Amino acid sequence: MEKIFVHCPACGKGFKHEHDTNGKTIGLFGGAAAGATIGAKFGLILGPIGAIAGTIPGAVLGGIFGKDYGKKFDMPRCPDCGTKFQLPESLEG
């Protein structure tokens, strides 16, 4: 994990933030696994071929939504005012 210096957009306080992407990574794989499981269960209605066909789109959609949700845990939070904010694109990894 690298530490980067950021400024809060709400109050202007500067602080060091430990930049990592663990939340995004965990969300991606967790969402993909959950989506594949749910897709397979819905696909079972159509039989074994339906279960296979439901697994792939379920995993893709679960991965996309899980990655977006997990990204929220990687955002910096201001120590003074508690505002969570998105890192500028130039600092994102």
Buried (B, 14 or more C-beta within 10 A) or exposed (E): EEEBEBBBEEEEEEBEBEBEBEBBBBBBBBBBBBBBBBBBEBBEEEEEEBBEBBBBEBBBBBBBBBBEBBBEBBEBEBEEEEBEBEBEEEBEE
